[in-house]
Amino acid sequence: MKKHWWLFSIVALTLFVLAGCQQQDTVENEASAEATEEDTHIRWTLDGHVEPQEGQSENIGTAGLMYGQSNGFLIIGGGANFPDGSPAENGEKAFYPDVYSYQNVDGHLQQAAHSTLDFALGYGMSVTDKEGIFYIGGSPNEEYAKRISLITADQKGNVTAKKVMDLPFAIQDGVAAKDGDMLYFGLGAQNGEASNKFYRANLKTNKVEELASLPGDTARKQAVYRWLDGELYVFGGGDQEAYTDGYAYNPEADEWTQVADVSVDGEAISLLGGQAVTLNDDEMLVIGGFDKAIYDDANKQMGELEGDELQAFKDDYFNRDPKTFNWNTKVLIYNAKTDKWRSIGEVPFDAPCGEALLLDDDNIFSVNGEIKPGTRTDRIYAGDIED
């Protein structure tokens, strides 16, 4: 694949939705980006569905998945959903220990193995390294919610997890990155409370050190993050409200610097719940994100209403069509060198949040995720990147 992501000028997104393996519907969407020397196209295809978890008759999709790569396999797993009723019906959230490994065969995911770990996992932070996937926190089991695990696949794609080290607190919905023997992580929910605290774990000594906190006392969960040019970039996230600002952490100086807000053509964009992949040393690509106005209002209403009024709001809110939530459908690219955001088009399917987003050579895969509050999808979308 040519890694000339900064040369985007037009993105054409085409979705082939297969119906009974006979009929296919096509949706095309083009958008202008910075005009440069070549055109790049992403052709999206409905690539299949994730098979049911062990003991389940169907997979209704999950959000908050673990994902990454090991031994040549693309791996996704865990996550949570509401199998016994929506949040409006006080349905209980279920987590899963199921993990799936896939091979990228000509731009399509072909399942290699379906494994079951010793613990359920969801909403942890996944960091792929040459050793495998470092998975931080993210489990309904308190023991594993306070653990860093290393998840790997064998030659047949069978997946196992081993303990790397214990943490002094449980964490989920945070940010993380690895640099040498140092694993940086933080924000999210720490011992159940939204936090702006940030840490470094030395994987050789198992020592955890608290670092400079994210500025502004803005505790936030489900932010978008990537390691670019030797710094950790963090955008958006939220707690009682969604944020659109961004920060870069410099490990040598142990300090945060505010960078560009998430904004395209003067429009601020919330990336809360979105996912990102690293394109090159300078750039990250992001898909998804809750709408700030709708998210903020829902938090306000559910925090203030009581009794029948609260139930009426929930009944309406959780039964709306996904498109009414106005989640971010733009495919966004941030360039750390220029400190600028741009849009290169839109995904021609329901915008996912909390999905597994994987980049493998010239293919990108969006797996599962939430498509509206309380509702997930089991779909796999494959994007073929054409220069």
C-alpha positions, 0 to 999 in steps of 0.5 A, a space after each residue: 500500500 502506498 502510505 501517501 495519506 496526506 495526498 487525499 483529494 477525493 474519496 469515493 465510498 461505495 457500499 455493496 449490501 448483499 441480499 441473499 447473496 444475489 442482489 447488491 445495492 450500491 451507495 456512492 458518496 464523494 467529498 472533496 479534501 485537500 487537492 494534491 497530486 493523486 486520488 484515493 478511493 475507499 470502496 466499502 463492502 458489507 463483508 459478513 457478520 460476526 458469528 454468535 458467542 458461545 452458547 448464543 443462538 445469534 450475535 446481536 453485536 457488541 460495542 467496546 471491543 478488544 481489537 488488534 493484530 498478532 502473528 499475522 491475524 486480525 483479532 477482535 473480541 469481547 464487548 458488551 450488549 443488551 440481550 434481555 432488553 434495552 436500557 429503557 427496559 432496564 436491560 442488563 448489560 452483558 459482557 463476553 469472553 469470546 475472541 475471534 481471529 481472522 485472516 485478510 484474504 484479498 481484502 475480506 476477513 476470513 475467520 480462522 478461529 473462535 476462542 474463549 478467554 478465562 474472563 469477559 472483556 469490554 471497554 478496555 484499551 487495546 495497544 498492538 505491538 510486535 509481541 501481541 495486543 496489550 489489553 488494559 483493564 476493561 472487564 466486569 471482573 474486578 480482578 481483570 479490570 485491574 490488569 494488563 494482559 497480553 493477548 496473542 494468537 498461535 499459528 492456527 489463530 487460537 487466541 490466549 491471554 496471559 497476565 502482564 501485571 496488576 494495576 492499583 485501580 480498575 480502568 475502562 474507556 481510557 486512552 493508551 499507547 506503548 513506547 518501548 518498555 513504557 505503556 502510557 494509559 489513563 483518563 477514562 473511568 478509574 475505579 468507576 469514576 471519570 478521571 483526567 489522571 494519566 500514568 506510565 507502566 514500566 513493563 520491565 519493573 511493573 512499576 506504575 508512575 502517575 504523570 501530569 494530568 490532562 489539563 483543565 480538570 476535564 475528566 473524560 471517557 471514550 476519547 479518540 487517541 493515537 501515538 504520532 511523532 513520539 507524542 500521544 494525541 487525545 481528542 474529544 471524549 466526554 462524561 456529562 458532556 461531550 468535548 471537541 478539544 484536543 491535546 498532545 502529551 510529550 513523554 520527555 517533558 511530562 506535559 500536555 499541550 493543547 492542539 487543534 479542536 476537532 473541526 472541519 469547515 468551521 463545524 465542531 465535531 464530537 468524536 466521543 465513542 469514535 475509533 481511530 487507526 494510525 495511517 503514518 507517523 503524522 496522521 490518524 484516521 477516525 470514524 464515528 462519534 456521538 453528536 454533542 448537542 444530542 448527547 449533552 441534552 440526553 445526559 441533562 434530561 436523564 439526570 433531571 427527570 424522574 418517575 414517569 417523565 424519565 421513563 417516557 423520555 427513555 422510551 422515546 430516546 432508545 427507540 428512535 431511528 439511528 439516523 436521528 442521533 446524528 452520529 458522525 459519519 465523516 471519515 476524518 484525518 488529523 495531521 499532527 505536523 500541520 495540526 489540522 483536521 480534514 474530512 475525506 468523505 462519509 461512511 455509507 452505513 450507520 456510523 458506529 461507535 465503540 467498534 473494532 477498527 483495523 488497518 491492514 495494508 490497503 484494507 480497513 475493517 470496521 467490525 460491530 459497534 453501537 449504531 444508536 444508544 443501546 443497539 449494536 450491529 454484528 456487521 463487518 464492513 471492509 474498506 478497499 483503499 485504492 490509490 
